[in-house]
């Protein structure tokens, strides 16, 4: 769950630190006070897009940090991405946006990408925005909500991948049929290039090996002279270093018996003597393998010229020839396969069968889930003052199927008893759409494992008895989850376990800042009374507010 939210210089928030608890928390305040700004700030830490406009006027940057409790899935993800911090049971998400619009993200203090923030946020928070009911007008939003609720997103992704393979295979057939002459010319060009590379058969790492050998062979005389000179100095001349050092070590050994203070000097020289002997042995072994070999040098130079010539011909570095050789072979094989129409058509058939198999599995699962969701939303509609209304998830067959399956998902609704079910986008009024959207949000949240649920003015367009039901539903969700709700309805606010008031005030610079205050019992009465009665709060509205809170 969300434990702490820290906001600095975000829109009209100067500095804000909020602690959160379990249960149902509500945010209320006058219109324009900045209630939804809190949700927007939190959304930034969850990977939402940002620009310079979110930085408070006159400040260099906006800085938002959110601290969450972890659970098993989050801990595994953090371990996999090397972002865990010891045995901590929390995870810290931070977003910094400067006045030029540049953004930086951090997870547990380590720089992270927005993709990582979004992946992690899906395991932590589920946000239902105030415009969710408008999205329900779109077929793709209906499908996504339905598949999410039914737990079919993985299956839907498999269908989309299978459809993409089928589409690509079909495209390859069309390409082969329409570009037969072009493919033939391309094949001839590749075949010539491949034959040229086959003649020299460049091997991976060969250029580096040949260059090193050429360098060594061309300097063989210098190597022989240098190595022999070193051997003479070390061990083979009359004044050899090893002989002199051995004499010194021998002398010191006899002197150590007289004065032990010389033991440290002797301890330093004895390893040196051993190292010089080992160096001498290594040089001697190396010298035995050194020889002037003009024939081998000529062979190496010829090979280098071959590789150089081929590299110039193909306009690349010599070391890239082996990779280019393999790429030309791959391209030619692909063209040969592309020219085989029978094989391509067989691939289309195979891809189509694979797609239909995945899509059929998805369709069966959708059929079961559609009945379940239809019953649940219909029940929710009765509670939300749409008595007699019904909801249905229609699976409309598609002629050949598509990337999203063999059917189109269509939400259908009947607002009253005896009315024919019709597409949601065509028949639902604004108020009905808001209530159906809320029912869907609550039902989808019940099925979601996400520990923190946020509802940003999803109760817009409803009131009266329906608002009481909404408050009760959100309070029930808060028994098992952490639920945060921005609301303008007193019936919802009165159901909260915790209550924050958002307000605007002037600052010393003549600007406007937003403040958030946790409310105790007496202040909650005043806030709920304000929500009930507006600017003028009377004894009657206070009494009503107390009754609502007591209930």
Secondary structure, DSSP 8 states (H G I E B T S, - for coil): -EEEEEEEEETTEEEEEEE--SEEEEEEESTTSSHHHHHHHHHHHTT----GGGB-TT-SEEEEEEEEE--HHHHHHHHHTT---TT-SEEEEEEEEETTS-EEEEETTEEE-HHHHHHHHHHHEEEE-TTHHHHTTSHHHHHHHHHHHHT-HHHHHHHHHHHHHHHHHHHHHHHHHH-HHHHHHHHHHHHHHHHHHHHH---TTHHHHHHHHHHHHHTHHHHHHHHHHHHIIIIISTT-HHHHHHHHHHHHHHHHTT-GGGHHHHHHHHHHHHHHHHHHHHHHHHHHH----HHHHHHHHHHHHHHHHHHHHTTS-GGGHHHHHHHHHHHHHHHHHHT-HHHHHHHHHHHHHHHHHHHHHHHHHHHHHHHHHHHHHHHHHHHTT-TT-EEEEEEEEEEEEETTEEEEEEEEEESSTT---EEHHHH--HHHHHHHHHHHHHHHHHH---SEEEEESTTTT--HHHHHHHHHHHHHHHHHSEEEEE---HHHHTT-SEEEEEEEEE-TTS-EEEEEEE--HHHHHHHHHHHHHTT---HHHHHHHHHHHH-
